[in-house]
Amino acid sequence: MKTISLFMDVEDPINPMADDAALDFPVLFSEVGVTGCFCLTGEKCRKLAERNRCDVALAYSGHSLGLHTNAHSFHPSTMELLADVQWDEGCDAIYEVETRGFEAFVNLFERAPEFWGGGGNTWSPEVTDALKRLNIPAYVYALTQLPNHAVHKFNGVIALPQALSISESEWAHAELSERAQNRVLDAIKEIDQPWIGVFVGHPTRFRHADWWDVPYYGGRTPTLPEYTELLPVTTYEQSKLNLRTFLGRIMKEHHVVGIEEALALTWSYRQPSDEEIVYFQQITSANLRAAVNWPVHYPGMSAELIVNKTMALTDTLQVGFQP
Ligand SMILES: [Zn+2]
């Protein structure tokens, strides 16, 4: 029996149909009796409030909720904002932006986010400074990385990695979904950690044939809302049914918790070994250099200053374990 958290990202502010999908998943988790970790953008919170979707907000009340950046793929993304500025200026810039997300989140849910998750593939270390100022104890989908998906502390903030995932295209097919479920359940057995993060998709991508933010690719901002095509209802229902099956399976085998509960486990932190530091520096730098290729980002962005600012904080790194 392992301690697991299951994540979904709720981030499509454009298409009102996505609000219905955003309602369906917390309801599904609640029906099965599983606590989900849902990561919502500030912009999604503003739109749900504007469209009077109290039903959606209410459906999330029993679940673990995090802030999924202020506006995800709207430009500038986290990296676009911070790629070319020095640390102090970057800290103020990201704090100002994420405060707007934080306020929209609190306005909708009447509670603070339990965690923060980077949008798509975008991050810079000034985020950790903003999280401390906002009193958010942890970030998920960490691009900072240690061997074997270890939980760690970076610049005084807890970093929770995403070890495993199942994609929406897998959920859509009975056979692929079955294979993916087995893959994840088998892999969980192999990961020797006190806590394991598993990503299970985006409600809007279960419902639509493509990503909501395609019109924002390459640094663009469309002048009018562009909606992606809906998938057939039968596909949507099949995908949800497959996810429901997985939730039933995983809760039978493991302890599924929200982030508050995960952080309340007895954690201790130790200094990393020399090997862990080398791994951290190599893999984290590679993750950050790969992240500039997230299709939303403007072409030609350089990760080098973000890599340097991150590496400069290497001696704040601590490895989490359960004594
Ligand atoms: Zn996302």
py3Dmol code that shows the C-alpha trace and the ligand (Angstrom):
import py3Dmol

protein = """\
ATOM      1  CA  MET A   1       0.000   0.000   0.000  1.00  0.00           C
ATOM      2  CA  LYS A   2       1.472   3.330  -1.139  1.00  0.00           C
ATOM      3  CA  THR A   3       0.394   6.921  -0.577  1.00  0.00           C
ATOM      4  CA  ILE A   4      -0.674   8.421  -3.903  1.00  0.00           C
ATOM      5  CA  SER A   5      -2.108  11.728  -5.120  1.00  0.00           C
ATOM      6  CA  LEU A   6      -4.081  11.935  -8.373  1.00  0.00           C
ATOM      7  CA  PHE A   7      -3.925  15.213 -10.303  1.00  0.00           C
ATOM      8  CA  MET A   8      -6.088  16.885 -12.927  1.00  0.00           C
ATOM      9  CA  ASP A   9      -5.569  20.335 -14.486  1.00  0.00           C
ATOM     10  CA  VAL A  10      -8.573  22.616 -14.931  1.00  0.00           C
ATOM     11  CA  GLU A  11      -7.487  25.495 -17.120  1.00  0.00           C
ATOM     12  CA  ASP A  12      -9.663  26.154 -20.189  1.00  0.00           C
ATOM     13  CA  PRO A  13     -11.209  29.599 -19.592  1.00  0.00           C
ATOM     14  CA  ILE A  14     -12.346  30.113 -23.195  1.00  0.00           C
ATOM     15  CA  ASN A  15     -14.974  27.528 -24.021  1.00  0.00           C
ATOM     16  CA  PRO A  16     -18.060  27.485 -21.761  1.00  0.00           C
ATOM     17  CA  MET A  17     -18.468  23.762 -22.638  1.00  0.00           C
ATOM     18  CA  ALA A  18     -15.250  23.235 -20.688  1.00  0.00           C
ATOM     19  CA  ASP A  19     -17.062  24.453 -17.558  1.00  0.00           C
ATOM     20  CA  ASP A  20     -19.362  21.423 -17.820  1.00  0.00           C
ATOM     21  CA  ALA A  21     -16.355  19.117 -18.113  1.00  0.00           C
ATOM     22  CA  ALA A  22     -14.821  20.926 -15.122  1.00  0.00           C
ATOM     23  CA  LEU A  23     -17.979  19.985 -13.200  1.00  0.00           C
ATOM     24  CA  ASP A  24     -18.021  16.322 -14.244  1.00  0.00           C
ATOM     25  CA  PHE A  25     -14.641  15.262 -12.847  1.00  0.00           C
ATOM     26  CA  PRO A  26     -14.823  16.353  -9.198  1.00  0.00           C
ATOM     27  CA  VAL A  27     -18.312  14.794  -9.210  1.00  0.00           C
ATOM     28  CA  LEU A  28     -16.879  11.554 -10.625  1.00  0.00           C
ATOM     29  CA  PHE A  29     -14.115  11.458  -7.991  1.00  0.00           C
ATOM     30  CA  SER A  30     -16.662  12.137  -5.246  1.00  0.00           C
ATOM     31  CA  GLU A  31     -18.958   9.368  -6.504  1.00  0.00           C
ATOM     32  CA  VAL A  32     -16.120   6.847  -6.323  1.00  0.00           C
ATOM     33  CA  GLY A  33     -15.078   8.255  -2.923  1.00  0.00           C
ATOM     34  CA  VAL A  34     -11.587   9.374  -3.983  1.00  0.00           C
ATOM     35  CA  THR A  35     -10.000  12.706  -3.051  1.00  0.00           C
ATOM     36  CA  GLY A  36      -8.674  14.367  -6.205  1.00  0.00           C
ATOM     37  CA  CYS A  37      -5.989  17.036  -6.479  1.00  0.00           C
ATOM     38  CA  PHE A  38      -7.334  19.608  -8.917  1.00  0.00           C
ATOM     39  CA  CYS A  39      -5.132  22.378 -10.205  1.00  0.00           C
ATOM     40  CA  LEU A  40      -7.156  25.432 -11.360  1.00  0.00           C
ATOM     41  CA  THR A  41      -5.901  28.586 -13.047  1.00  0.00           C
ATOM     42  CA  GLY A  42      -6.799  32.022 -11.727  1.00  0.00           C
ATOM     43  CA  GLU A  43      -8.323  32.812 -15.122  1.00  0.00           C
ATOM     44  CA  LYS A  44     -10.556  29.714 -14.902  1.00  0.00           C
ATOM     45  CA  CYS A  45     -11.679  30.837 -11.430  1.00  0.00           C
ATOM     46  CA  ARG A  46     -12.522  34.344 -12.759  1.00  0.00           C
ATOM     47  CA  LYS A  47     -14.522  32.877 -15.668  1.00  0.00           C
ATOM     48  CA  LEU A  48     -16.422  30.420 -13.447  1.00  0.00           C
ATOM     49  CA  ALA A  49     -17.347  33.318 -11.149  1.00  0.00           C
ATOM     50  CA  GLU A  50     -18.353  35.517 -14.123  1.00  0.00           C
ATOM     51  CA  ARG A  51     -20.525  32.745 -15.586  1.00  0.00           C
ATOM     52  CA  ASN A  52     -22.126  32.126 -12.179  1.00  0.00           C
ATOM     53  CA  ARG A  53     -20.982  28.504 -12.085  1.00  0.00           C
ATOM     54  CA  CYS A  54     -21.419  28.097  -8.314  1.00  0.00           C
ATOM     55  CA  ASP A  55     -22.327  24.471  -9.079  1.00  0.00           C
ATOM     56  CA  VAL A  56     -18.808  23.887 -10.415  1.00  0.00           C
ATOM     57  CA  ALA A  57     -17.133  25.632  -7.481  1.00  0.00           C
ATOM     58  CA  LEU A  58     -19.250  23.619  -5.042  1.00  0.00           C
ATOM     59  CA  ALA A  59     -18.351  20.297  -6.709  1.00  0.00           C
ATOM     60  CA  TYR A  60     -14.701  20.906  -5.793  1.00  0.00           C
ATOM     61  CA  SER A  61     -15.397  21.541  -2.133  1.00  0.00           C
ATOM     62  CA  GLY A  62     -14.415  18.072  -0.882  1.00  0.00           C
ATOM     63  CA  HIS A  63     -11.192  17.953  -2.918  1.00  0.00           C
ATOM     64  CA  SER A  64      -7.619  19.148  -2.666  1.00  0.00           C
ATOM     65  CA  LEU A  65      -7.194  22.317  -4.733  1.00  0.00           C
ATOM     66  CA  GLY A  66      -4.155  24.097  -6.117  1.00  0.00           C
ATOM     67  CA  LEU A  67      -3.437  27.194  -8.169  1.00  0.00           C
ATOM     68  CA  HIS A  68      -2.390  26.326 -11.730  1.00  0.00           C
ATOM     69  CA  THR A  69      -0.759  29.735 -12.367  1.00  0.00           C
ATOM     70  CA  ASN A  70      -2.730  32.916 -12.923  1.00  0.00           C
ATOM     71  CA  ALA A  71      -3.425  32.399 -16.627  1.00  0.00           C
ATOM     72  CA  HIS A  72      -1.448  29.363 -17.909  1.00  0.00           C
ATOM     73  CA  SER A  73      -0.995  29.843 -21.677  1.00  0.00           C
ATOM     74  CA  PHE A  74      -1.888  33.517 -21.896  1.00  0.00           C
ATOM     75  CA  HIS A  75       1.217  35.509 -22.738  1.00  0.00           C
ATOM     76  CA  PRO A  76       3.543  36.091 -21.068  1.00  0.00           C
ATOM     77  CA  SER A  77       3.808  32.556 -19.639  1.00  0.00           C
ATOM     78  CA  THR A  78       5.880  32.055 -16.485  1.00  0.00           C
ATOM     79  CA  MET A  79       9.048  31.491 -18.506  1.00  0.00           C
ATOM     80  CA  GLU A  80       8.302  34.286 -20.970  1.00  0.00           C
ATOM     81  CA  LEU A  81       7.946  36.638 -18.007  1.00  0.00           C
ATOM     82  CA  LEU A  82      11.173  35.555 -16.325  1.00  0.00           C
ATOM     83  CA  ALA A  83      13.565  34.403 -19.079  1.00  0.00           C
ATOM     84  CA  ASP A  84      15.388  37.734 -19.381  1.00  0.00           C
ATOM     85  CA  VAL A  85      15.192  39.355 -15.936  1.00  0.00           C
ATOM     86  CA  GLN A  86      17.464  39.151 -12.902  1.00  0.00           C
ATOM     87  CA  TRP A  87      16.331  37.459  -9.685  1.00  0.00           C
ATOM     88  CA  ASP A  88      14.987  40.454  -7.708  1.00  0.00           C
ATOM     89  CA  GLU A  89      13.019  41.891 -10.595  1.00  0.00           C
ATOM     90  CA  GLY A  90      11.722  38.402 -11.451  1.00  0.00           C
ATOM     91  CA  CYS A  91      10.545  37.797  -7.872  1.00  0.00           C
ATOM     92  CA  ASP A  92       8.461  40.971  -7.887  1.00  0.00           C
ATOM     93  CA  ALA A  93       7.054  40.266 -11.365  1.00  0.00           C
ATOM     94  CA  ILE A  94       5.896  36.707 -10.628  1.00  0.00           C
ATOM     95  CA  TYR A  95       4.564  37.669  -7.193  1.00  0.00           C
ATOM     96  CA  GLU A  96       2.446  40.396  -8.773  1.00  0.00           C
ATOM     97  CA  VAL A  97       1.020  37.995 -11.413  1.00  0.00           C
ATOM     98  CA  GLU A  98       0.410  35.028  -9.114  1.00  0.00           C
ATOM     99  CA  THR A  99      -1.216  37.281  -6.504  1.00  0.00           C
ATOM    100  CA  ARG A 100      -3.921  37.946  -9.112  1.00  0.00           C
ATOM    101  CA  GLY A 101      -4.373  34.201  -9.570  1.00  0.00           C
ATOM    102  CA  PHE A 102      -4.394  33.663  -5.807  1.00  0.00           C
ATOM    103  CA  GLU A 103      -7.087  36.318  -5.301  1.00  0.00           C
ATOM    104  CA  ALA A 104      -9.315  34.876  -8.060  1.00  0.00           C
ATOM    105  CA  PHE A 105      -8.906  31.412  -6.513  1.00  0.00           C
ATOM    106  CA  VAL A 106      -9.781  32.596  -2.993  1.00  0.00           C
ATOM    107  CA  ASN A 107     -12.700  34.614  -4.330  1.00  0.00           C
ATOM    108  CA  LEU A 108     -14.209  31.498  -5.935  1.00  0.00           C
ATOM    109  CA  PHE A 109     -13.402  28.807  -3.382  1.00  0.00           C
ATOM    110  CA  GLU A 110     -13.229  30.872  -0.166  1.00  0.00           C
ATOM    111  CA  ARG A 111     -10.019  29.095   0.810  1.00  0.00           C
ATOM    112  CA  ALA A 112      -6.347  29.339  -0.098  1.00  0.00           C
ATOM    113  CA  PRO A 113      -4.723  26.960  -2.603  1.00  0.00           C
ATOM    114  CA  GLU A 114      -2.970  23.990  -0.958  1.00  0.00           C
ATOM    115  CA  PHE A 115      -0.307  23.930  -3.672  1.00  0.00           C
ATOM    116  CA  TRP A 116       0.814  25.541  -6.920  1.00  0.00           C
ATOM    117  CA  GLY A 117       1.364  23.752 -10.243  1.00  0.00           C
ATOM    118  CA  GLY A 118       3.257  25.145 -13.239  1.00  0.00           C
ATOM    119  CA  GLY A 119       1.234  25.610 -16.423  1.00  0.00           C
ATOM    120  CA  GLY A 120       2.108  23.281 -19.316  1.00  0.00           C
ATOM    121  CA  ASN A 121       5.862  23.191 -19.270  1.00  0.00           C
ATOM    122  CA  THR A 122       6.898  26.551 -17.874  1.00  0.00           C
ATOM    123  CA  TRP A 123       8.631  27.531 -14.629  1.00  0.00           C
ATOM    124  CA  SER A 124      11.364  29.695 -13.175  1.00  0.00           C
ATOM    125  CA  PRO A 125      12.850  29.610  -9.658  1.00  0.00           C
ATOM    126  CA  GLU A 126      11.391  33.009  -8.684  1.00  0.00           C
ATOM    127  CA  VAL A 127       8.111  31.064  -8.357  1.00  0.00           C
ATOM    128  CA  THR A 128       9.400  29.651  -5.065  1.00  0.00           C
ATOM    129  CA  ASP A 129       9.889  33.178  -3.683  1.00  0.00           C
ATOM    130  CA  ALA A 130       6.333  34.126  -4.677  1.00  0.00           C
ATOM    131  CA  LEU A 131       4.935  30.953  -3.074  1.00  0.00           C
ATOM    132  CA  LYS A 132       6.607  31.819   0.232  1.00  0.00           C
ATOM    133  CA  ARG A 133       5.120  35.309   0.094  1.00  0.00           C
ATOM    134  CA  LEU A 134       1.684  33.821  -0.705  1.00  0.00           C
ATOM    135  CA  ASN A 135       2.017  31.179   2.024  1.00  0.00           C
ATOM    136  CA  ILE A 136       1.620  28.290  -0.440  1.00  0.00           C
ATOM    137  CA  PRO A 137       3.785  25.457   0.943  1.00  0.00           C
ATOM    138  CA  ALA A 138       4.412  23.314  -2.155  1.00  0.00           C
ATOM    139  CA  TYR A 139       4.681  23.213  -5.924  1.00  0.00           C
ATOM    140  CA  VAL A 140       3.713  20.168  -7.999  1.00  0.00           C
ATOM    141  CA  TYR A 141       4.884  18.938 -11.455  1.00  0.00           C
ATOM    142  CA  ALA A 142       8.344  19.997 -10.275  1.00  0.00           C
ATOM    143  CA  LEU A 143      10.895  20.564 -13.042  1.00  0.00           C
ATOM    144  CA  THR A 144      13.510  20.468 -10.281  1.00  0.00           C
ATOM    145  CA  GLN A 145      14.312  16.777 -10.112  1.00  0.00           C
ATOM    146  CA  LEU A 146      16.077  14.218  -7.943  1.00  0.00           C
ATOM    147  CA  PRO A 147      16.583  10.488  -8.611  1.00  0.00           C
ATOM    148  CA  ASN A 148      13.598   8.166  -8.291  1.00  0.00           C
ATOM    149  CA  HIS A 149      10.962  10.938  -8.080  1.00  0.00           C
ATOM    150  CA  ALA A 150      12.027  12.034  -4.603  1.00  0.00           C
ATOM    151  CA  VAL A 151      10.096  14.798  -2.872  1.00  0.00           C
ATOM    152  CA  HIS A 152      12.478  17.648  -2.091  1.00  0.00           C
ATOM    153  CA  LYS A 153      12.729  21.167  -0.788  1.00  0.00           C
ATOM    154  CA  PHE A 154      14.044  23.876  -3.076  1.00  0.00           C
ATOM    155  CA  ASN A 155      14.574  27.424  -1.814  1.00  0.00           C
ATOM    156  CA  GLY A 156      12.517  26.470   1.252  1.00  0.00           C
ATOM    157  CA  VAL A 157       9.455  25.278  -0.700  1.00  0.00           C
ATOM    158  CA  ILE A 158       8.365  21.638  -0.977  1.00  0.00           C
ATOM    159  CA  ALA A 159       8.649  20.241  -4.521  1.00  0.00           C
ATOM    160  CA  LEU A 160       6.334  17.376  -5.462  1.00  0.00           C
ATOM    161  CA  PRO A 161       7.248  15.553  -8.675  1.00  0.00           C
ATOM    162  CA  GLN A 162       4.879  13.965 -11.152  1.00  0.00           C
ATOM    163  CA  ALA A 163       6.124  10.389 -11.377  1.00  0.00           C
ATOM    164  CA  LEU A 164       3.494   8.863 -13.658  1.00  0.00           C
ATOM    165  CA  SER A 165       0.667   9.848 -15.981  1.00  0.00           C
ATOM    166  CA  ILE A 166      -2.127   8.588 -18.211  1.00  0.00           C
ATOM    167  CA  SER A 167      -3.109  10.703 -21.233  1.00  0.00           C
ATOM    168  CA  GLU A 168      -6.554  11.615 -22.506  1.00  0.00           C
ATOM    169  CA  SER A 169      -5.990   9.645 -25.724  1.00  0.00           C
ATOM    170  CA  GLU A 170      -5.354   6.576 -23.576  1.00  0.00           C
ATOM    171  CA  TRP A 171      -8.502   7.138 -21.525  1.00  0.00           C
ATOM    172  CA  ALA A 172     -10.512   7.338 -24.761  1.00  0.00           C
ATOM    173  CA  HIS A 173      -9.893   3.701 -25.745  1.00  0.00           C
ATOM    174  CA  ALA A 174     -10.813   0.665 -23.693  1.00  0.00           C
ATOM    175  CA  GLU A 175      -7.700  -1.288 -24.641  1.00  0.00           C
ATOM    176  CA  LEU A 176      -5.186   1.574 -24.389  1.00  0.00           C
ATOM    177  CA  SER A 177      -6.692   2.630 -21.096  1.00  0.00           C
ATOM    178  CA  GLU A 178      -6.452  -0.867 -19.663  1.00  0.00           C
ATOM    179  CA  ARG A 179      -2.803  -1.035 -20.694  1.00  0.00           C
ATOM    180  CA  ALA A 180      -2.070   2.419 -19.257  1.00  0.00           C
ATOM    181  CA  GLN A 181      -3.767   1.571 -15.965  1.00  0.00           C
ATOM    182  CA  ASN A 182      -1.669  -1.591 -15.642  1.00  0.00           C
ATOM    183  CA  ARG A 183       1.470   0.351 -16.570  1.00  0.00           C
ATOM    184  CA  VAL A 184       0.844   2.895 -13.808  1.00  0.00           C
ATOM    185  CA  LEU A 185      -0.214   0.361 -11.165  1.00  0.00           C
ATOM    186  CA  ASP A 186       2.885  -1.756 -11.918  1.00  0.00           C
ATOM    187  CA  ALA A 187       5.194   1.275 -11.868  1.00  0.00           C
ATOM    188  CA  ILE A 188       3.806   2.417  -8.501  1.00  0.00           C
ATOM    189  CA  LYS A 189       5.013  -0.880  -6.994  1.00  0.00           C
ATOM    190  CA  GLU A 190       8.548  -0.132  -8.239  1.00  0.00           C
ATOM    191  CA  ILE A 191       8.803   3.425  -6.857  1.00  0.00           C
ATOM    192  CA  ASP A 192      10.153   3.369  -3.332  1.00  0.00           C
ATOM    193  CA  GLN A 193       8.908   6.740  -2.065  1.00  0.00           C
ATOM    194  CA  PRO A 194       6.627   7.806   0.811  1.00  0.00           C
ATOM    195  CA  TRP A 195       4.414   9.661  -1.705  1.00  0.00           C
ATOM    196  CA  ILE A 196       3.839   9.324  -5.465  1.00  0.00           C
ATOM    197  CA  GLY A 197       2.145  11.839  -7.798  1.00  0.00           C
ATOM    198  CA  VAL A 198       0.085  10.554 -10.747  1.00  0.00           C
ATOM    199  CA  PHE A 199      -1.369  12.869 -13.399  1.00  0.00           C
ATOM    200  CA  VAL A 200      -4.638  11.715 -14.994  1.00  0.00           C
ATOM    201  CA  GLY A 201      -5.493  14.524 -17.427  1.00  0.00           C
ATOM    202  CA  HIS A 202      -7.440  17.690 -18.150  1.00  0.00           C
ATOM    203  CA  PRO A 203     -11.263  17.747 -18.079  1.00  0.00           C
ATOM    204  CA  THR A 204     -11.344  19.986 -21.182  1.00  0.00           C
ATOM    205  CA  ARG A 205      -9.124  17.573 -23.143  1.00  0.00           C
ATOM    206  CA  PHE A 206     -11.395  14.635 -22.231  1.00  0.00           C
ATOM    207  CA  ARG A 207     -14.200  16.646 -23.888  1.00  0.00           C
ATOM    208  CA  HIS A 208     -12.387  18.260 -26.847  1.00  0.00           C
ATOM    209  CA  ALA A 209     -10.364  16.923 -29.764  1.00  0.00           C
ATOM    210  CA  ASP A 210      -7.408  19.254 -29.187  1.00  0.00           C
ATOM    211  CA  TRP A 211      -5.808  21.554 -26.606  1.00  0.00           C
ATOM    212  CA  TRP A 212      -7.746  24.725 -25.766  1.00  0.00           C
ATOM    213  CA  ASP A 213      -4.564  26.823 -26.016  1.00  0.00           C
ATOM    214  CA  VAL A 214      -3.541  25.922 -29.596  1.00  0.00           C
ATOM    215  CA  PRO A 215      -4.521  29.485 -30.704  1.00  0.00           C
ATOM    216  CA  TYR A 216      -1.874  30.740 -28.215  1.00  0.00           C
ATOM    217  CA  TYR A 217       0.963  28.670 -29.686  1.00  0.00           C
ATOM    218  CA  GLY A 218       4.171  30.376 -30.723  1.00  0.00           C
ATOM    219  CA  GLY A 219       3.600  33.494 -28.624  1.00  0.00           C
ATOM    220  CA  ARG A 220       0.344  34.421 -30.395  1.00  0.00           C
ATOM    221  CA  THR A 221      -2.793  35.883 -28.825  1.00  0.00           C
ATOM    222  CA  PRO A 222      -5.990  35.447 -30.883  1.00  0.00           C
ATOM    223  CA  THR A 223      -8.288  38.468 -31.120  1.00  0.00           C
ATOM    224  CA  LEU A 224     -11.486  36.400 -30.885  1.00  0.00           C
ATOM    225  CA  PRO A 225     -12.125  33.206 -28.896  1.00  0.00           C
ATOM    226  CA  GLU A 226     -11.393  30.091 -30.931  1.00  0.00           C
ATOM    227  CA  TYR A 227     -13.056  26.871 -29.790  1.00  0.00           C
ATOM    228  CA  THR A 228     -11.644  23.424 -30.377  1.00  0.00           C
ATOM    229  CA  GLU A 229     -13.884  20.711 -31.753  1.00  0.00           C
ATOM    230  CA  LEU A 230     -15.917  18.607 -29.339  1.00  0.00           C
ATOM    231  CA  LEU A 231     -15.303  14.864 -29.223  1.00  0.00           C
ATOM    232  CA  PRO A 232     -18.354  12.599 -29.668  1.00  0.00           C
ATOM    233  CA  VAL A 233     -20.335  12.187 -26.431  1.00  0.00           C
ATOM    234  CA  THR A 234     -19.754   8.432 -26.622  1.00  0.00           C
ATOM    235  CA  THR A 235     -15.966   8.999 -26.530  1.00  0.00           C
ATOM    236  CA  TYR A 236     -16.312  11.388 -23.594  1.00  0.00           C
ATOM    237  CA  GLU A 237     -18.502   8.938 -21.670  1.00  0.00           C
ATOM    238  CA  GLN A 238     -16.140   6.035 -22.416  1.00  0.00           C
ATOM    239  CA  SER A 239     -13.144   8.064 -21.212  1.00  0.00           C
ATOM    240  CA  LYS A 240     -14.876   8.949 -17.953  1.00  0.00           C
ATOM    241  CA  LEU A 241     -15.908   5.330 -17.464  1.00  0.00           C
ATOM    242  CA  ASN A 242     -12.306   4.172 -17.927  1.00  0.00           C
ATOM    243  CA  LEU A 243     -11.082   6.773 -15.428  1.00  0.00           C
ATOM    244  CA  ARG A 244     -13.793   5.652 -13.002  1.00  0.00           C
ATOM    245  CA  THR A 245     -12.556   2.053 -13.299  1.00  0.00           C
ATOM    246  CA  PHE A 246      -8.997   3.217 -12.564  1.00  0.00           C
ATOM    247  CA  LEU A 247     -10.090   5.204  -9.508  1.00  0.00           C
ATOM    248  CA  GLY A 248     -11.815   2.095  -8.176  1.00  0.00           C
ATOM    249  CA  ARG A 249      -8.703  -0.012  -8.763  1.00  0.00           C
ATOM    250  CA  ILE A 250      -6.204   2.420  -7.275  1.00  0.00           C
ATOM    251  CA  MET A 251      -8.241   3.112  -4.148  1.00  0.00           C
ATOM    252  CA  LYS A 252      -8.473  -0.624  -3.493  1.00  0.00           C
ATOM    253  CA  GLU A 253      -4.684  -1.019  -3.647  1.00  0.00           C
ATOM    254  CA  HIS A 254      -3.421   2.305  -2.263  1.00  0.00           C
ATOM    255  CA  HIS A 255      -4.017   5.225   0.033  1.00  0.00           C
ATOM    256  CA  VAL A 256      -5.148   8.155  -2.161  1.00  0.00           C
ATOM    257  CA  VAL A 257      -4.747  11.544  -0.484  1.00  0.00           C
ATOM    258  CA  GLY A 258      -4.988  15.279  -1.093  1.00  0.00           C
ATOM    259  CA  ILE A 259      -1.916  17.485  -0.782  1.00  0.00           C
ATOM    260  CA  GLU A 260      -2.685  18.773   2.696  1.00  0.00           C
ATOM    261  CA  GLU A 261      -2.753  15.170   3.876  1.00  0.00           C
ATOM    262  CA  ALA A 262       0.396  14.292   1.900  1.00  0.00           C
ATOM    263  CA  LEU A 263       2.270  17.185   3.507  1.00  0.00           C
ATOM    264  CA  ALA A 264       1.025  16.163   6.952  1.00  0.00           C
ATOM    265  CA  LEU A 265       2.880  12.821   6.732  1.00  0.00           C
ATOM    266  CA  THR A 266       5.970  12.691   8.939  1.00  0.00           C
ATOM    267  CA  TRP A 267       8.547  14.170   6.604  1.00  0.00           C
ATOM    268  CA  SER A 268      12.192  14.701   7.379  1.00  0.00           C
ATOM    269  CA  TYR A 269      14.706  16.441   5.144  1.00  0.00           C
ATOM    270  CA  ARG A 270      18.400  15.718   4.711  1.00  0.00           C
ATOM    271  CA  GLN A 271      21.288  17.188   2.722  1.00  0.00           C
ATOM    272  CA  PRO A 272      21.660  15.646  -0.765  1.00  0.00           C
ATOM    273  CA  SER A 273      24.661  13.414  -1.514  1.00  0.00           C
ATOM    274  CA  ASP A 274      27.237  14.520  -4.106  1.00  0.00           C
ATOM    275  CA  GLU A 275      25.648  12.133  -6.612  1.00  0.00           C
ATOM    276  CA  GLU A 276      22.205  13.575  -5.968  1.00  0.00           C
ATOM    277  CA  ILE A 277      23.534  17.106  -6.519  1.00  0.00           C
ATOM    278  CA  VAL A 278      25.062  16.112  -9.866  1.00  0.00           C
ATOM    279  CA  TYR A 279      21.795  14.435 -10.893  1.00  0.00           C
ATOM    280  CA  PHE A 280      19.775  17.463  -9.776  1.00  0.00           C
ATOM    281  CA  GLN A 281      21.942  19.888 -11.748  1.00  0.00           C
ATOM    282  CA  GLN A 282      22.049  17.814 -14.929  1.00  0.00           C
ATOM    283  CA  ILE A 283      18.412  16.751 -15.083  1.00  0.00           C
ATOM    284  CA  THR A 284      16.901  20.018 -13.844  1.00  0.00           C
ATOM    285  CA  SER A 285      18.942  22.003 -16.413  1.00  0.00           C
ATOM    286  CA  ALA A 286      17.808  19.596 -19.142  1.00  0.00           C
ATOM    287  CA  ASN A 287      14.167  19.916 -17.994  1.00  0.00           C
ATOM    288  CA  LEU A 288      14.360  23.722 -18.118  1.00  0.00           C
ATOM    289  CA  ARG A 289      16.028  23.733 -21.548  1.00  0.00           C
ATOM    290  CA  ALA A 290      13.326  21.357 -22.838  1.00  0.00           C
ATOM    291  CA  ALA A 291      10.576  23.498 -21.294  1.00  0.00           C
ATOM    292  CA  VAL A 292      11.310  26.435 -23.620  1.00  0.00           C
ATOM    293  CA  ASN A 293      10.038  24.160 -26.408  1.00  0.00           C
ATOM    294  CA  TRP A 294       6.531  24.094 -24.956  1.00  0.00           C
ATOM    295  CA  PRO A 295       4.558  25.090 -28.101  1.00  0.00           C
ATOM    296  CA  VAL A 296       2.900  28.039 -26.335  1.00  0.00           C
ATOM    297  CA  HIS A 297       6.249  29.805 -25.898  1.00  0.00           C
ATOM    298  CA  TYR A 298       7.466  32.361 -28.404  1.00  0.00           C
ATOM    299  CA  PRO A 299      10.084  30.904 -30.728  1.00  0.00           C
ATOM    300  CA  GLY A 300      13.733  31.411 -29.887  1.00  0.00           C
ATOM    301  CA  MET A 301      13.402  31.810 -26.127  1.00  0.00           C
ATOM    302  CA  SER A 302      16.566  31.037 -24.165  1.00  0.00           C
ATOM    303  CA  ALA A 303      16.433  29.048 -20.918  1.00  0.00           C
ATOM    304  CA  GLU A 304      20.000  29.943 -19.927  1.00  0.00           C
ATOM    305  CA  LEU A 305      19.285  32.709 -17.417  1.00  0.00           C
ATOM    306  CA  ILE A 306      16.533  30.580 -15.819  1.00  0.00           C
ATOM    307  CA  VAL A 307      18.983  27.655 -15.629  1.00  0.00           C
ATOM    308  CA  ASN A 308      21.594  29.933 -14.001  1.00  0.00           C
ATOM    309  CA  LYS A 309      19.131  31.373 -11.477  1.00  0.00           C
ATOM    310  CA  THR A 310      18.048  27.811 -10.594  1.00  0.00           C
ATOM    311  CA  MET A 311      21.569  26.410 -10.264  1.00  0.00           C
ATOM    312  CA  ALA A 312      22.535  29.356  -8.036  1.00  0.00           C
ATOM    313  CA  LEU A 313      20.084  27.938  -5.469  1.00  0.00           C
ATOM    314  CA  THR A 314      21.508  24.386  -5.530  1.00  0.00           C
ATOM    315  CA  ASP A 315      22.662  24.614  -1.903  1.00  0.00           C
ATOM    316  CA  THR A 316      19.043  25.126  -0.742  1.00  0.00           C
ATOM    317  CA  LEU A 317      18.222  21.614  -2.022  1.00  0.00           C
ATOM    318  CA  GLN A 318      17.067  19.088   0.582  1.00  0.00           C
ATOM    319  CA  VAL A 319      15.848  15.531   0.088  1.00  0.00           C
ATOM    320  CA  GLY A 320      12.564  14.450   1.664  1.00  0.00           C
ATOM    321  CA  PHE A 321      12.160  11.080   3.361  1.00  0.00           C
ATOM    322  CA  GLN A 322      10.050   9.392   6.010  1.00  0.00           C
ATOM    323  CA  PRO A 323      12.085   8.486   9.068  1.00  0.00           C
TER     324      PRO A 323
END
"""
ligand_1 = """\
1
ZN
Zn -1.946 22.800 -17.379
"""
view = py3Dmol.view(width=600, height=400)
view.addModel(protein, "pdb")
view.setStyle({"model": 0}, {"cartoon": {"style": "trace"}})
view.addModel(ligand_1, "xyz")
view.setStyle({"model": 1}, {"stick": {}})
view.zoomTo()
view.show()
